[in-house]
């Protein structure tokens, strides 16, 4: 009851832009997945990630970041998707817990340090409005075309700073 099992595709418009929000089942830790229906929900969630342009991963502030959350982020990155993070249930935490959560996010999410993080309350709607700005920014960033000359210049600067290793006498 109240839990999404299927991926639900919801078309919407905001500020003249059209979106399709894909609401997916929450992916629980492997040890807690015991129903066949739940296993299919995980498969549908991974398919939704592949269908998306931008993945908004919602993390519960009251629970530690799980290895499952990190695996989902890795899957989204490997699928070439832009990422925005939302830490939900932020409003009910005291300041010390909030600081600990932020430290944990910094420590465990260093591999996605480019992703915007929003601290929200889905129940009260606080912080949710700015999500769309970050989603739009992530989409624009992911779909920006980089010209060949610019890319060549970037690669040259990178190899000038960090020479590739020698392999059979060649770089």
Chimera marker file (.cmm) of the C-alpha trace (Angstrom):
<marker_set name="trace">
<marker id="1" x="0.000" y="0.000" z="0.000" r="1" g="1" b="0" radius="0.5"/>
<marker id="2" x="1.395" y="3.365" z="-1.049" r="1" g="1" b="0" radius="0.5"/>
<marker id="3" x="4.514" y="1.784" z="-2.544" r="1" g="1" b="0" radius="0.5"/>
<marker id="4" x="5.152" y="1.912" z="-6.278" r="1" g="1" b="0" radius="0.5"/>
<marker id="5" x="5.798" y="-1.551" z="-7.709" r="1" g="1" b="0" radius="0.5"/>
<marker id="6" x="5.543" y="-0.710" z="-11.396" r="1" g="1" b="0" radius="0.5"/>
<marker id="7" x="7.310" y="2.135" z="-13.167" r="1" g="1" b="0" radius="0.5"/>
<marker id="8" x="4.710" y="4.824" z="-13.801" r="1" g="1" b="0" radius="0.5"/>
<marker id="9" x="5.335" y="7.299" z="-16.636" r="1" g="1" b="0" radius="0.5"/>
<marker id="10" x="3.765" y="10.684" z="-15.818" r="1" g="1" b="0" radius="0.5"/>
<marker id="11" x="3.806" y="13.428" z="-18.491" r="1" g="1" b="0" radius="0.5"/>
<marker id="12" x="3.817" y="16.970" z="-17.097" r="1" g="1" b="0" radius="0.5"/>
<marker id="13" x="4.691" y="20.541" z="-18.002" r="1" g="1" b="0" radius="0.5"/>
<marker id="14" x="6.486" y="23.133" z="-15.893" r="1" g="1" b="0" radius="0.5"/>
<marker id="15" x="7.542" y="26.616" z="-16.968" r="1" g="1" b="0" radius="0.5"/>
<marker id="16" x="6.776" y="25.796" z="-20.599" r="1" g="1" b="0" radius="0.5"/>
<marker id="17" x="8.973" y="22.688" z="-20.595" r="1" g="1" b="0" radius="0.5"/>
<marker id="18" x="7.607" y="19.208" z="-21.020" r="1" g="1" b="0" radius="0.5"/>
<marker id="19" x="8.801" y="16.385" z="-18.793" r="1" g="1" b="0" radius="0.5"/>
<marker id="20" x="7.991" y="12.732" z="-18.361" r="1" g="1" b="0" radius="0.5"/>
<marker id="21" x="8.552" y="11.731" z="-14.756" r="1" g="1" b="0" radius="0.5"/>
<marker id="22" x="9.150" y="8.022" z="-14.240" r="1" g="1" b="0" radius="0.5"/>
<marker id="23" x="8.159" y="7.035" z="-10.716" r="1" g="1" b="0" radius="0.5"/>
<marker id="24" x="9.805" y="3.724" z="-9.918" r="1" g="1" b="0" radius="0.5"/>
<marker id="25" x="9.784" y="1.210" z="-7.124" r="1" g="1" b="0" radius="0.5"/>
<marker id="26" x="12.274" y="1.885" z="-4.388" r="1" g="1" b="0" radius="0.5"/>
<marker id="27" x="15.105" y="-0.615" z="-4.626" r="1" g="1" b="0" radius="0.5"/>
<marker id="28" x="15.719" y="-2.221" z="-1.277" r="1" g="1" b="0" radius="0.5"/>
<marker id="29" x="18.809" y="-4.029" z="-0.104" r="1" g="1" b="0" radius="0.5"/>
<marker id="30" x="19.224" y="-7.464" z="-1.687" r="1" g="1" b="0" radius="0.5"/>
<marker id="31" x="18.707" y="-9.280" z="1.598" r="1" g="1" b="0" radius="0.5"/>
<marker id="32" x="15.280" y="-7.700" z="1.963" r="1" g="1" b="0" radius="0.5"/>
<marker id="33" x="14.075" y="-8.576" z="-1.541" r="1" g="1" b="0" radius="0.5"/>
<marker id="34" x="12.186" y="-11.809" z="-1.105" r="1" g="1" b="0" radius="0.5"/>
<marker id="35" x="9.101" y="-11.544" z="-3.292" r="1" g="1" b="0" radius="0.5"/>
<marker id="36" x="9.233" y="-12.351" z="-6.989" r="1" g="1" b="0" radius="0.5"/>
<marker id="37" x="7.128" y="-9.247" z="-7.664" r="1" g="1" b="0" radius="0.5"/>
<marker id="38" x="9.756" y="-7.131" z="-5.940" r="1" g="1" b="0" radius="0.5"/>
<marker id="39" x="12.524" y="-8.630" z="-8.063" r="1" g="1" b="0" radius="0.5"/>
<marker id="40" x="10.597" y="-7.662" z="-11.205" r="1" g="1" b="0" radius="0.5"/>
<marker id="41" x="10.220" y="-4.160" z="-9.753" r="1" g="1" b="0" radius="0.5"/>
<marker id="42" x="14.006" y="-3.875" z="-9.556" r="1" g="1" b="0" radius="0.5"/>
<marker id="43" x="14.334" y="-4.921" z="-13.208" r="1" g="1" b="0" radius="0.5"/>
<marker id="44" x="11.702" y="-2.329" z="-14.198" r="1" g="1" b="0" radius="0.5"/>
<marker id="45" x="13.529" y="0.334" z="-12.193" r="1" g="1" b="0" radius="0.5"/>
<marker id="46" x="16.789" y="-0.401" z="-14.028" r="1" g="1" b="0" radius="0.5"/>
<marker id="47" x="14.908" y="-0.245" z="-17.350" r="1" g="1" b="0" radius="0.5"/>
<marker id="48" x="13.477" y="3.154" z="-16.320" r="1" g="1" b="0" radius="0.5"/>
<marker id="49" x="17.021" y="4.398" z="-15.626" r="1" g="1" b="0" radius="0.5"/>
<marker id="50" x="17.955" y="3.380" z="-19.163" r="1" g="1" b="0" radius="0.5"/>
<marker id="51" x="14.869" y="5.214" z="-20.521" r="1" g="1" b="0" radius="0.5"/>
<marker id="52" x="15.625" y="8.427" z="-18.611" r="1" g="1" b="0" radius="0.5"/>
<marker id="53" x="17.730" y="11.424" z="-19.590" r="1" g="1" b="0" radius="0.5"/>
<marker id="54" x="18.224" y="12.556" z="-15.987" r="1" g="1" b="0" radius="0.5"/>
<marker id="55" x="18.033" y="10.272" z="-12.947" r="1" g="1" b="0" radius="0.5"/>
<marker id="56" x="16.773" y="11.803" z="-9.713" r="1" g="1" b="0" radius="0.5"/>
<marker id="57" x="17.877" y="9.483" z="-6.926" r="1" g="1" b="0" radius="0.5"/>
<marker id="58" x="15.935" y="10.025" z="-3.712" r="1" g="1" b="0" radius="0.5"/>
<marker id="59" x="17.815" y="9.038" z="-0.569" r="1" g="1" b="0" radius="0.5"/>
<marker id="60" x="16.137" y="8.777" z="2.840" r="1" g="1" b="0" radius="0.5"/>
<marker id="61" x="18.011" y="11.096" z="5.234" r="1" g="1" b="0" radius="0.5"/>
<marker id="62" x="17.131" y="8.843" z="8.172" r="1" g="1" b="0" radius="0.5"/>
<marker id="63" x="18.906" y="5.841" z="6.693" r="1" g="1" b="0" radius="0.5"/>
<marker id="64" x="22.570" y="5.520" z="5.851" r="1" g="1" b="0" radius="0.5"/>
<marker id="65" x="23.504" y="5.532" z="2.184" r="1" g="1" b="0" radius="0.5"/>
<marker id="66" x="23.360" y="1.888" z="1.225" r="1" g="1" b="0" radius="0.5"/>
<marker id="67" x="25.577" y="-0.062" z="-1.119" r="1" g="1" b="0" radius="0.5"/>
<marker id="68" x="22.375" y="-0.482" z="-3.142" r="1" g="1" b="0" radius="0.5"/>
<marker id="69" x="22.139" y="3.330" z="-3.546" r="1" g="1" b="0" radius="0.5"/>
<marker id="70" x="25.748" y="3.393" z="-4.723" r="1" g="1" b="0" radius="0.5"/>
<marker id="71" x="25.086" y="0.534" z="-7.148" r="1" g="1" b="0" radius="0.5"/>
<marker id="72" x="22.112" y="2.414" z="-8.610" r="1" g="1" b="0" radius="0.5"/>
<marker id="73" x="24.259" y="5.514" z="-9.048" r="1" g="1" b="0" radius="0.5"/>
<marker id="74" x="26.951" y="3.441" z="-10.728" r="1" g="1" b="0" radius="0.5"/>
<marker id="75" x="24.355" y="1.864" z="-13.025" r="1" g="1" b="0" radius="0.5"/>
<marker id="76" x="23.027" y="5.320" z="-13.972" r="1" g="1" b="0" radius="0.5"/>
<marker id="77" x="26.562" y="6.575" z="-14.677" r="1" g="1" b="0" radius="0.5"/>
<marker id="78" x="27.416" y="3.523" z="-16.774" r="1" g="1" b="0" radius="0.5"/>
<marker id="79" x="24.186" y="4.062" z="-18.708" r="1" g="1" b="0" radius="0.5"/>
<marker id="80" x="25.391" y="7.611" z="-19.443" r="1" g="1" b="0" radius="0.5"/>
<marker id="81" x="22.632" y="9.334" z="-17.497" r="1" g="1" b="0" radius="0.5"/>
<marker id="82" x="22.811" y="12.693" z="-15.766" r="1" g="1" b="0" radius="0.5"/>
<marker id="83" x="22.236" y="12.568" z="-12.026" r="1" g="1" b="0" radius="0.5"/>
<marker id="84" x="20.537" y="14.791" z="-9.465" r="1" g="1" b="0" radius="0.5"/>
<marker id="85" x="20.328" y="13.712" z="-5.824" r="1" g="1" b="0" radius="0.5"/>
<marker id="86" x="17.525" y="14.473" z="-3.379" r="1" g="1" b="0" radius="0.5"/>
<marker id="87" x="17.903" y="13.756" z="0.325" r="1" g="1" b="0" radius="0.5"/>
<marker id="88" x="14.341" y="13.377" z="1.615" r="1" g="1" b="0" radius="0.5"/>
<marker id="89" x="12.892" y="13.719" z="5.149" r="1" g="1" b="0" radius="0.5"/>
<marker id="90" x="15.419" y="16.458" z="5.892" r="1" g="1" b="0" radius="0.5"/>
<marker id="91" x="12.970" y="18.608" z="7.856" r="1" g="1" b="0" radius="0.5"/>
<marker id="92" x="12.664" y="16.241" z="10.821" r="1" g="1" b="0" radius="0.5"/>
<marker id="93" x="16.369" y="16.041" z="11.651" r="1" g="1" b="0" radius="0.5"/>
<marker id="94" x="18.259" y="18.040" z="14.263" r="1" g="1" b="0" radius="0.5"/>
<marker id="95" x="21.346" y="20.019" z="13.242" r="1" g="1" b="0" radius="0.5"/>
<marker id="96" x="23.897" y="17.496" z="14.510" r="1" g="1" b="0" radius="0.5"/>
<marker id="97" x="22.289" y="14.667" z="12.526" r="1" g="1" b="0" radius="0.5"/>
<marker id="98" x="22.132" y="16.916" z="9.444" r="1" g="1" b="0" radius="0.5"/>
<marker id="99" x="25.876" y="17.581" z="9.705" r="1" g="1" b="0" radius="0.5"/>
<marker id="100" x="26.590" y="13.860" z="10.052" r="1" g="1" b="0" radius="0.5"/>
<marker id="101" x="24.439" y="13.093" z="6.996" r="1" g="1" b="0" radius="0.5"/>
<marker id="102" x="26.290" y="15.750" z="4.961" r="1" g="1" b="0" radius="0.5"/>
<marker id="103" x="29.667" y="14.295" z="5.984" r="1" g="1" b="0" radius="0.5"/>
<marker id="104" x="28.492" y="10.815" z="5.010" r="1" g="1" b="0" radius="0.5"/>
<marker id="105" x="27.292" y="12.108" z="1.628" r="1" g="1" b="0" radius="0.5"/>
<marker id="106" x="30.662" y="13.768" z="0.987" r="1" g="1" b="0" radius="0.5"/>
<marker id="107" x="32.515" y="10.620" z="1.999" r="1" g="1" b="0" radius="0.5"/>
<marker id="108" x="30.463" y="8.068" z="0.045" r="1" g="1" b="0" radius="0.5"/>
<marker id="109" x="29.441" y="10.098" z="-3.008" r="1" g="1" b="0" radius="0.5"/>
<marker id="110" x="32.804" y="11.517" z="-4.074" r="1" g="1" b="0" radius="0.5"/>
<marker id="111" x="32.528" y="9.713" z="-7.408" r="1" g="1" b="0" radius="0.5"/>
<marker id="112" x="29.474" y="11.841" z="-8.297" r="1" g="1" b="0" radius="0.5"/>
<marker id="113" x="30.727" y="15.149" z="-6.898" r="1" g="1" b="0" radius="0.5"/>
<marker id="114" x="29.425" y="16.878" z="-10.049" r="1" g="1" b="0" radius="0.5"/>
<marker id="115" x="25.809" y="16.013" z="-9.160" r="1" g="1" b="0" radius="0.5"/>
<marker id="116" x="23.676" y="18.624" z="-7.426" r="1" g="1" b="0" radius="0.5"/>
<marker id="117" x="22.342" y="17.566" z="-4.026" r="1" g="1" b="0" radius="0.5"/>
<marker id="118" x="19.033" y="18.901" z="-2.689" r="1" g="1" b="0" radius="0.5"/>
<marker id="119" x="17.787" y="18.534" z="0.855" r="1" g="1" b="0" radius="0.5"/>
<marker id="120" x="14.024" y="18.224" z="0.681" r="1" g="1" b="0" radius="0.5"/>
<marker id="121" x="10.813" y="17.258" z="2.387" r="1" g="1" b="0" radius="0.5"/>
<marker id="122" x="8.524" y="15.568" z="-0.120" r="1" g="1" b="0" radius="0.5"/>
<marker id="123" x="5.779" y="15.546" z="2.516" r="1" g="1" b="0" radius="0.5"/>
<marker id="124" x="5.839" y="19.330" z="3.034" r="1" g="1" b="0" radius="0.5"/>
<marker id="125" x="7.189" y="20.269" z="-0.407" r="1" g="1" b="0" radius="0.5"/>
<marker id="126" x="10.190" y="22.187" z="0.915" r="1" g="1" b="0" radius="0.5"/>
<marker id="127" x="13.210" y="22.324" z="-1.386" r="1" g="1" b="0" radius="0.5"/>
<marker id="128" x="11.364" y="20.532" z="-4.188" r="1" g="1" b="0" radius="0.5"/>
<marker id="129" x="11.002" y="23.566" z="-6.488" r="1" g="1" b="0" radius="0.5"/>
<marker id="130" x="14.744" y="23.868" z="-7.051" r="1" g="1" b="0" radius="0.5"/>
<marker id="131" x="14.960" y="20.261" z="-8.231" r="1" g="1" b="0" radius="0.5"/>
<marker id="132" x="13.660" y="21.266" z="-11.652" r="1" g="1" b="0" radius="0.5"/>
<marker id="133" x="16.438" y="23.840" z="-12.070" r="1" g="1" b="0" radius="0.5"/>
<marker id="134" x="19.052" y="21.166" z="-11.386" r="1" g="1" b="0" radius="0.5"/>
<marker id="135" x="17.298" y="18.645" z="-13.626" r="1" g="1" b="0" radius="0.5"/>
<marker id="136" x="17.263" y="21.175" z="-16.465" r="1" g="1" b="0" radius="0.5"/>
<marker id="137" x="20.936" y="22.029" z="-15.858" r="1" g="1" b="0" radius="0.5"/>
<marker id="138" x="21.921" y="18.343" z="-15.798" r="1" g="1" b="0" radius="0.5"/>
<marker id="139" x="20.012" y="17.684" z="-19.023" r="1" g="1" b="0" radius="0.5"/>
<marker id="140" x="21.583" y="20.677" z="-20.762" r="1" g="1" b="0" radius="0.5"/>
<marker id="141" x="25.043" y="19.674" z="-19.580" r="1" g="1" b="0" radius="0.5"/>
<marker id="142" x="24.586" y="16.108" z="-20.825" r="1" g="1" b="0" radius="0.5"/>
<marker id="143" x="23.269" y="17.111" z="-24.237" r="1" g="1" b="0" radius="0.5"/>
<marker id="144" x="25.699" y="19.934" z="-25.011" r="1" g="1" b="0" radius="0.5"/>
<marker id="145" x="27.643" y="19.262" z="-28.190" r="1" g="1" b="0" radius="0.5"/>
<marker id="146" x="31.385" y="19.782" z="-27.965" r="1" g="1" b="0" radius="0.5"/>
<marker id="147" x="33.165" y="20.532" z="-31.232" r="1" g="1" b="0" radius="0.5"/>
<marker id="148" x="36.044" y="18.379" z="-32.403" r="1" g="1" b="0" radius="0.5"/>
<marker id="149" x="38.587" y="21.200" z="-32.089" r="1" g="1" b="0" radius="0.5"/>
<marker id="150" x="37.559" y="21.909" z="-28.485" r="1" g="1" b="0" radius="0.5"/>
<marker id="151" x="37.703" y="18.221" z="-27.620" r="1" g="1" b="0" radius="0.5"/>
<marker id="152" x="41.128" y="17.876" z="-29.253" r="1" g="1" b="0" radius="0.5"/>
<marker id="153" x="42.406" y="20.867" z="-27.260" r="1" g="1" b="0" radius="0.5"/>
<marker id="154" x="41.086" y="19.372" z="-23.998" r="1" g="1" b="0" radius="0.5"/>
<marker id="155" x="42.705" y="16.010" z="-24.764" r="1" g="1" b="0" radius="0.5"/>
<marker id="156" x="46.015" y="17.696" z="-25.595" r="1" g="1" b="0" radius="0.5"/>
<marker id="157" x="45.982" y="19.637" z="-22.319" r="1" g="1" b="0" radius="0.5"/>
<marker id="158" x="45.184" y="16.427" z="-20.415" r="1" g="1" b="0" radius="0.5"/>
<marker id="159" x="47.985" y="14.447" z="-22.055" r="1" g="1" b="0" radius="0.5"/>
<marker id="160" x="50.450" y="17.328" z="-21.625" r="1" g="1" b="0" radius="0.5"/>
<marker id="161" x="49.726" y="17.329" z="-17.885" r="1" g="1" b="0" radius="0.5"/>
<marker id="162" x="49.619" y="13.532" z="-17.508" r="1" g="1" b="0" radius="0.5"/>
<marker id="163" x="51.550" y="11.572" z="-20.098" r="1" g="1" b="0" radius="0.5"/>
<marker id="164" x="50.024" y="8.197" z="-21.024" r="1" g="1" b="0" radius="0.5"/>
<marker id="165" x="52.069" y="5.167" z="-19.914" r="1" g="1" b="0" radius="0.5"/>
<marker id="166" x="54.648" y="3.593" z="-22.194" r="1" g="1" b="0" radius="0.5"/>
<marker id="167" x="53.445" y="0.375" z="-23.843" r="1" g="1" b="0" radius="0.5"/>
<marker id="168" x="56.026" y="-1.493" z="-25.947" r="1" g="1" b="0" radius="0.5"/>
<marker id="169" x="58.047" y="1.686" z="-26.285" r="1" g="1" b="0" radius="0.5"/>
<marker id="170" x="55.085" y="3.827" z="-27.428" r="1" g="1" b="0" radius="0.5"/>
<marker id="171" x="52.670" y="6.210" z="-25.756" r="1" g="1" b="0" radius="0.5"/>
<link id1="1" id2="2" r="1" g="1" b="0" radius="0.2"/>
<link id1="2" id2="3" r="1" g="1" b="0" radius="0.2"/>
<link id1="3" id2="4" r="1" g="1" b="0" radius="0.2"/>
<link id1="4" id2="5" r="1" g="1" b="0" radius="0.2"/>
<link id1="5" id2="6" r="1" g="1" b="0" radius="0.2"/>
<link id1="6" id2="7" r="1" g="1" b="0" radius="0.2"/>
<link id1="7" id2="8" r="1" g="1" b="0" radius="0.2"/>
<link id1="8" id2="9" r="1" g="1" b="0" radius="0.2"/>
<link id1="9" id2="10" r="1" g="1" b="0" radius="0.2"/>
<link id1="10" id2="11" r="1" g="1" b="0" radius="0.2"/>
<link id1="11" id2="12" r="1" g="1" b="0" radius="0.2"/>
<link id1="12" id2="13" r="1" g="1" b="0" radius="0.2"/>
<link id1="13" id2="14" r="1" g="1" b="0" radius="0.2"/>
<link id1="14" id2="15" r="1" g="1" b="0" radius="0.2"/>
<link id1="15" id2="16" r="1" g="1" b="0" radius="0.2"/>
<link id1="16" id2="17" r="1" g="1" b="0" radius="0.2"/>
<link id1="17" id2="18" r="1" g="1" b="0" radius="0.2"/>
<link id1="18" id2="19" r="1" g="1" b="0" radius="0.2"/>
<link id1="19" id2="20" r="1" g="1" b="0" radius="0.2"/>
<link id1="20" id2="21" r="1" g="1" b="0" radius="0.2"/>
<link id1="21" id2="22" r="1" g="1" b="0" radius="0.2"/>
<link id1="22" id2="23" r="1" g="1" b="0" radius="0.2"/>
<link id1="23" id2="24" r="1" g="1" b="0" radius="0.2"/>
<link id1="24" id2="25" r="1" g="1" b="0" radius="0.2"/>
<link id1="25" id2="26" r="1" g="1" b="0" radius="0.2"/>
<link id1="26" id2="27" r="1" g="1" b="0" radius="0.2"/>
<link id1="27" id2="28" r="1" g="1" b="0" radius="0.2"/>
<link id1="28" id2="29" r="1" g="1" b="0" radius="0.2"/>
<link id1="29" id2="30" r="1" g="1" b="0" radius="0.2"/>
<link id1="30" id2="31" r="1" g="1" b="0" radius="0.2"/>
<link id1="31" id2="32" r="1" g="1" b="0" radius="0.2"/>
<link id1="32" id2="33" r="1" g="1" b="0" radius="0.2"/>
<link id1="33" id2="34" r="1" g="1" b="0" radius="0.2"/>
<link id1="34" id2="35" r="1" g="1" b="0" radius="0.2"/>
<link id1="35" id2="36" r="1" g="1" b="0" radius="0.2"/>
<link id1="36" id2="37" r="1" g="1" b="0" radius="0.2"/>
<link id1="37" id2="38" r="1" g="1" b="0" radius="0.2"/>
<link id1="38" id2="39" r="1" g="1" b="0" radius="0.2"/>
<link id1="39" id2="40" r="1" g="1" b="0" radius="0.2"/>
<link id1="40" id2="41" r="1" g="1" b="0" radius="0.2"/>
<link id1="41" id2="42" r="1" g="1" b="0" radius="0.2"/>
<link id1="42" id2="43" r="1" g="1" b="0" radius="0.2"/>
<link id1="43" id2="44" r="1" g="1" b="0" radius="0.2"/>
<link id1="44" id2="45" r="1" g="1" b="0" radius="0.2"/>
<link id1="45" id2="46" r="1" g="1" b="0" radius="0.2"/>
<link id1="46" id2="47" r="1" g="1" b="0" radius="0.2"/>
<link id1="47" id2="48" r="1" g="1" b="0" radius="0.2"/>
<link id1="48" id2="49" r="1" g="1" b="0" radius="0.2"/>
<link id1="49" id2="50" r="1" g="1" b="0" radius="0.2"/>
<link id1="50" id2="51" r="1" g="1" b="0" radius="0.2"/>
<link id1="51" id2="52" r="1" g="1" b="0" radius="0.2"/>
<link id1="52" id2="53" r="1" g="1" b="0" radius="0.2"/>
<link id1="53" id2="54" r="1" g="1" b="0" radius="0.2"/>
<link id1="54" id2="55" r="1" g="1" b="0" radius="0.2"/>
<link id1="55" id2="56" r="1" g="1" b="0" radius="0.2"/>
<link id1="56" id2="57" r="1" g="1" b="0" radius="0.2"/>
<link id1="57" id2="58" r="1" g="1" b="0" radius="0.2"/>
<link id1="58" id2="59" r="1" g="1" b="0" radius="0.2"/>
<link id1="59" id2="60" r="1" g="1" b="0" radius="0.2"/>
<link id1="60" id2="61" r="1" g="1" b="0" radius="0.2"/>
<link id1="61" id2="62" r="1" g="1" b="0" radius="0.2"/>
<link id1="62" id2="63" r="1" g="1" b="0" radius="0.2"/>
<link id1="63" id2="64" r="1" g="1" b="0" radius="0.2"/>
<link id1="64" id2="65" r="1" g="1" b="0" radius="0.2"/>
<link id1="65" id2="66" r="1" g="1" b="0" radius="0.2"/>
<link id1="66" id2="67" r="1" g="1" b="0" radius="0.2"/>
<link id1="67" id2="68" r="1" g="1" b="0" radius="0.2"/>
<link id1="68" id2="69" r="1" g="1" b="0" radius="0.2"/>
<link id1="69" id2="70" r="1" g="1" b="0" radius="0.2"/>
<link id1="70" id2="71" r="1" g="1" b="0" radius="0.2"/>
<link id1="71" id2="72" r="1" g="1" b="0" radius="0.2"/>
<link id1="72" id2="73" r="1" g="1" b="0" radius="0.2"/>
<link id1="73" id2="74" r="1" g="1" b="0" radius="0.2"/>
<link id1="74" id2="75" r="1" g="1" b="0" radius="0.2"/>
<link id1="75" id2="76" r="1" g="1" b="0" radius="0.2"/>
<link id1="76" id2="77" r="1" g="1" b="0" radius="0.2"/>
<link id1="77" id2="78" r="1" g="1" b="0" radius="0.2"/>
<link id1="78" id2="79" r="1" g="1" b="0" radius="0.2"/>
<link id1="79" id2="80" r="1" g="1" b="0" radius="0.2"/>
<link id1="80" id2="81" r="1" g="1" b="0" radius="0.2"/>
<link id1="81" id2="82" r="1" g="1" b="0" radius="0.2"/>
<link id1="82" id2="83" r="1" g="1" b="0" radius="0.2"/>
<link id1="83" id2="84" r="1" g="1" b="0" radius="0.2"/>
<link id1="84" id2="85" r="1" g="1" b="0" radius="0.2"/>
<link id1="85" id2="86" r="1" g="1" b="0" radius="0.2"/>
<link id1="86" id2="87" r="1" g="1" b="0" radius="0.2"/>
<link id1="87" id2="88" r="1" g="1" b="0" radius="0.2"/>
<link id1="88" id2="89" r="1" g="1" b="0" radius="0.2"/>
<link id1="89" id2="90" r="1" g="1" b="0" radius="0.2"/>
<link id1="90" id2="91" r="1" g="1" b="0" radius="0.2"/>
<link id1="91" id2="92" r="1" g="1" b="0" radius="0.2"/>
<link id1="92" id2="93" r="1" g="1" b="0" radius="0.2"/>
<link id1="93" id2="94" r="1" g="1" b="0" radius="0.2"/>
<link id1="94" id2="95" r="1" g="1" b="0" radius="0.2"/>
<link id1="95" id2="96" r="1" g="1" b="0" radius="0.2"/>
<link id1="96" id2="97" r="1" g="1" b="0" radius="0.2"/>
<link id1="97" id2="98" r="1" g="1" b="0" radius="0.2"/>
<link id1="98" id2="99" r="1" g="1" b="0" radius="0.2"/>
<link id1="99" id2="100" r="1" g="1" b="0" radius="0.2"/>
<link id1="100" id2="101" r="1" g="1" b="0" radius="0.2"/>
<link id1="101" id2="102" r="1" g="1" b="0" radius="0.2"/>
<link id1="102" id2="103" r="1" g="1" b="0" radius="0.2"/>
<link id1="103" id2="104" r="1" g="1" b="0" radius="0.2"/>
<link id1="104" id2="105" r="1" g="1" b="0" radius="0.2"/>
<link id1="105" id2="106" r="1" g="1" b="0" radius="0.2"/>
<link id1="106" id2="107" r="1" g="1" b="0" radius="0.2"/>
<link id1="107" id2="108" r="1" g="1" b="0" radius="0.2"/>
<link id1="108" id2="109" r="1" g="1" b="0" radius="0.2"/>
<link id1="109" id2="110" r="1" g="1" b="0" radius="0.2"/>
<link id1="110" id2="111" r="1" g="1" b="0" radius="0.2"/>
<link id1="111" id2="112" r="1" g="1" b="0" radius="0.2"/>
<link id1="112" id2="113" r="1" g="1" b="0" radius="0.2"/>
<link id1="113" id2="114" r="1" g="1" b="0" radius="0.2"/>
<link id1="114" id2="115" r="1" g="1" b="0" radius="0.2"/>
<link id1="115" id2="116" r="1" g="1" b="0" radius="0.2"/>
<link id1="116" id2="117" r="1" g="1" b="0" radius="0.2"/>
<link id1="117" id2="118" r="1" g="1" b="0" radius="0.2"/>
<link id1="118" id2="119" r="1" g="1" b="0" radius="0.2"/>
<link id1="119" id2="120" r="1" g="1" b="0" radius="0.2"/>
<link id1="120" id2="121" r="1" g="1" b="0" radius="0.2"/>
<link id1="121" id2="122" r="1" g="1" b="0" radius="0.2"/>
<link id1="122" id2="123" r="1" g="1" b="0" radius="0.2"/>
<link id1="123" id2="124" r="1" g="1" b="0" radius="0.2"/>
<link id1="124" id2="125" r="1" g="1" b="0" radius="0.2"/>
<link id1="125" id2="126" r="1" g="1" b="0" radius="0.2"/>
<link id1="126" id2="127" r="1" g="1" b="0" radius="0.2"/>
<link id1="127" id2="128" r="1" g="1" b="0" radius="0.2"/>
<link id1="128" id2="129" r="1" g="1" b="0" radius="0.2"/>
<link id1="129" id2="130" r="1" g="1" b="0" radius="0.2"/>
<link id1="130" id2="131" r="1" g="1" b="0" radius="0.2"/>
<link id1="131" id2="132" r="1" g="1" b="0" radius="0.2"/>
<link id1="132" id2="133" r="1" g="1" b="0" radius="0.2"/>
<link id1="133" id2="134" r="1" g="1" b="0" radius="0.2"/>
<link id1="134" id2="135" r="1" g="1" b="0" radius="0.2"/>
<link id1="135" id2="136" r="1" g="1" b="0" radius="0.2"/>
<link id1="136" id2="137" r="1" g="1" b="0" radius="0.2"/>
<link id1="137" id2="138" r="1" g="1" b="0" radius="0.2"/>
<link id1="138" id2="139" r="1" g="1" b="0" radius="0.2"/>
<link id1="139" id2="140" r="1" g="1" b="0" radius="0.2"/>
<link id1="140" id2="141" r="1" g="1" b="0" radius="0.2"/>
<link id1="141" id2="142" r="1" g="1" b="0" radius="0.2"/>
<link id1="142" id2="143" r="1" g="1" b="0" radius="0.2"/>
<link id1="143" id2="144" r="1" g="1" b="0" radius="0.2"/>
<link id1="144" id2="145" r="1" g="1" b="0" radius="0.2"/>
<link id1="145" id2="146" r="1" g="1" b="0" radius="0.2"/>
<link id1="146" id2="147" r="1" g="1" b="0" radius="0.2"/>
<link id1="147" id2="148" r="1" g="1" b="0" radius="0.2"/>
<link id1="148" id2="149" r="1" g="1" b="0" radius="0.2"/>
<link id1="149" id2="150" r="1" g="1" b="0" radius="0.2"/>
<link id1="150" id2="151" r="1" g="1" b="0" radius="0.2"/>
<link id1="151" id2="152" r="1" g="1" b="0" radius="0.2"/>
<link id1="152" id2="153" r="1" g="1" b="0" radius="0.2"/>
<link id1="153" id2="154" r="1" g="1" b="0" radius="0.2"/>
<link id1="154" id2="155" r="1" g="1" b="0" radius="0.2"/>
<link id1="155" id2="156" r="1" g="1" b="0" radius="0.2"/>
<link id1="156" id2="157" r="1" g="1" b="0" radius="0.2"/>
<link id1="157" id2="158" r="1" g="1" b="0" radius="0.2"/>
<link id1="158" id2="159" r="1" g="1" b="0" radius="0.2"/>
<link id1="159" id2="160" r="1" g="1" b="0" radius="0.2"/>
<link id1="160" id2="161" r="1" g="1" b="0" radius="0.2"/>
<link id1="161" id2="162" r="1" g="1" b="0" radius="0.2"/>
<link id1="162" id2="163" r="1" g="1" b="0" radius="0.2"/>
<link id1="163" id2="164" r="1" g="1" b="0" radius="0.2"/>
<link id1="164" id2="165" r="1" g="1" b="0" radius="0.2"/>
<link id1="165" id2="166" r="1" g="1" b="0" radius="0.2"/>
<link id1="166" id2="167" r="1" g="1" b="0" radius="0.2"/>
<link id1="167" id2="168" r="1" g="1" b="0" radius="0.2"/>
<link id1="168" id2="169" r="1" g="1" b="0" radius="0.2"/>
<link id1="169" id2="170" r="1" g="1" b="0" radius="0.2"/>
<link id1="170" id2="171" r="1" g="1" b="0" radius="0.2"/>
</marker_set>
